[in-house]
Amino acid sequence: MHNKGLEKSIRSAIEKKNVTEIDFNSLTEFDWDKAYLITPYSNQQTINKQLGVKFKDPSNIHSRDDIYLLVFLYKNKVVQYIEIPTKYGQLMLGSKDGYTPSNAIIRIQKD
């Protein structure tokens, strides 16, 4: 479920100084219909409410400020997730309704 290949691709793209947004749909190689960005310090209840399904947070993000989680769902089931380090900049939340393959752009605010 932890997609380290996608995680590496997104990290490589974000590391570039002049990058301010990433279309992550172009980097995914699996079926998904919704994705949600989980922010640092989000607790389990908040995560489940945001996703609309139960998801056991494997990264303990509730006590961390060094990562974001990007969680992918397909047909209301979590299919993949990645961790994105906060050191590359602040990821701007898209819609509360999450991302879709046709609207899969994360904006990055560099420090």
Secondary structure as the mmCIF struct_conf table of DSSP 4:
data_model
#
loop_
_struct_conf.conf_type_id
_struct_conf.id
_struct_conf.beg_label_comp_id
_struct_conf.beg_label_asym_id
_struct_conf.beg_label_seq_id
_struct_conf.end_label_comp_id
_struct_conf.end_label_asym_id
_struct_conf.end_label_seq_id
STRN STRN1 HIS A 2 HIS A 2
HELX_RH_AL_P HELX_RH_AL_P1 LYS A 4 GLU A 15
BEND BEND1 LYS A 16 LYS A 16
TURN_TY1_P TURN_TY1_P1 LYS A 17 ASN A 18
STRN STRN2 GLU A 21 ASP A 23
HELX_RH_3T_P HELX_RH_3T_P1 PHE A 24 LEU A 27
BEND BEND2 PHE A 30 PHE A 30
BEND BEND3 ASP A 33 ASP A 33
STRN STRN3 LYS A 34 ILE A 38
HELX_LH_PP_P HELX_LH_PP_P1 THR A 39 THR A 39
TURN_TY1_P TURN_TY1_P2 PRO A 40 TYR A 41
HELX_RH_AL_P HELX_RH_AL_P2 GLN A 44 LEU A 51
TURN_TY1_P TURN_TY1_P3 GLY A 52 GLY A 52
BEND BEND4 VAL A 53 VAL A 53
BEND BEND5 PRO A 58 SER A 59
HELX_RH_3T_P HELX_RH_3T_P2 ILE A 61 SER A 63
BEND BEND6 ASP A 65 ASP A 66
STRN STRN4 ILE A 67 TYR A 74
TURN_TY1_P TURN_TY1_P4 LYS A 75 ASN A 76
STRN STRN5 LYS A 77 PRO A 85
HELX_RH_3T_P HELX_RH_3T_P3 THR A 86 TYR A 88
STRN STRN6 GLN A 90 MET A 92
HELX_LH_PP_P HELX_LH_PP_P2 LEU A 93 LEU A 93
TURN_TY1_P TURN_TY1_P5 LYS A 96 ASP A 97
STRN STRN7 TYR A 99 THR A 100
TURN_TY1_P TURN_TY1_P6 PRO A 101 SER A 102
STRN STRN8 ASN A 103 ASN A 103
STRN STRN9 ILE A 105 GLN A 109
#
